[in-house]
C-alpha cells in the first residue's frame, strides 16, 4: 500500500471552481431569471483549501433581491464545496440587470427571519486598477534598487549607472531647480489623487438596494433603473418618445405628449416614475423631475360641453284686460 505522503495531492484549478460555481448559480436561479451571457459570469480564486467566488446574474425586478441572493449564495457555496472539497465562503453575487417577471415566478419564502442591519449608503469600489498600478510601479523600483544593492555588497560589482547618475543629478540640483519643482508637483498631485481614491466610494453607476440582512449587499445599475422608468412612462396614455436619465440624487424624465390633456399626462408620468422608484427599494431613491412637452402633432383635448341645467317652470304673465295703463301725465280739469 502506498504511503499517504506519496499518494499525491488533488489540485482543483480556479477555472474548474469557476465553472462549478457558474453552473450552481444557474441551478439556483429562480423561474423568470437568467444569468448573463447564456451562463453566469463569474470568477474564482483558490488559496490552499479555500476558494473565493464572485458571480454576476440577472434577477426579476419586482421581488425581494435579498432573499433570492441569499438562497443563491447558500446553494452555490454548498454545491461548490460538495464537488471540489474546498471551503467556500458566501460568494459575492452581483445583480447586473433587472428583468420583467415571467409566468410561473414566485418569490422565495425566507427560511428564517433575517437579522436587522443597515444598508450602506454607497457601493464602495475595490480600486483594483489604481492599486495594481501603484503596486507594480513600487515593485519594479524597489526590486531594481534591492537587486543593485545585493550585487554591490555580495558580488562586489560597481553600482548601477542609473543609480549613480540619479544621485549625482540630485546632488547638483536643489529645490530651486524647475525640474525638481515640476517633479515634486507631479508627486504631490499623485498623492492627492490616491488620498481622494481612498476616501471616496466610487462605483457611481450603482445604487444600493435596501436589505434587512446585514450579510447581503445588493446594488442596481442606474441604467437598469432608467430602462424600467422609461418602460413604465411609455405605457401612460398619450405619451410618445421618452428620455430618462437617472443620477445619484435625481431622476429626470423628458417625454413628448402626442395626444390628450397635458396636466393629466404629467400626473400619470409622475405617478409611474414614483411607482418604479419605490418598487426598486433603493437606499436613497432619486427625486423625480418630470418634463412633459407637447409634440409637433399634438392637439389639445376637446373641451367638454358645459353642463346643461334644466330651467324651472316660468311664471305666466297675466294681464287684466280692464286695467288702463296710465301714461304718467296729469289730467287737467
Secondary structure, 3 states (H helix, E strand, C coil): CCCHHHCCCCCCCHHHHHHHHHHHHHHHCCCCCCEHHHCCEEEEEEECCEEEEEEEEEEECCCCHHHHHHHHHHHHHHHHHHHHCCEECCCEEEEEEEECCCCCCCCCCCCCCCCCCCCCCCCCCCCHHHHHHHHHHHHHHHHHHHHHHHHHHHCCCCCCHHHHHHHHHHHHCCCCCHHHHHHHHHHHHHHHHHHHHHHCCCCCCEEEECCCCCCCCEEEEHHHHHHHHHHHHHCCCCEEEEEEEECCCEEEEEEEEEECCHHHHHHHHHHHHHHHHHHCCECCCCEEEEEEEEEEEEECCCCCCCCCCCCCCCCCCCCCCCCCCCCCCCCCC
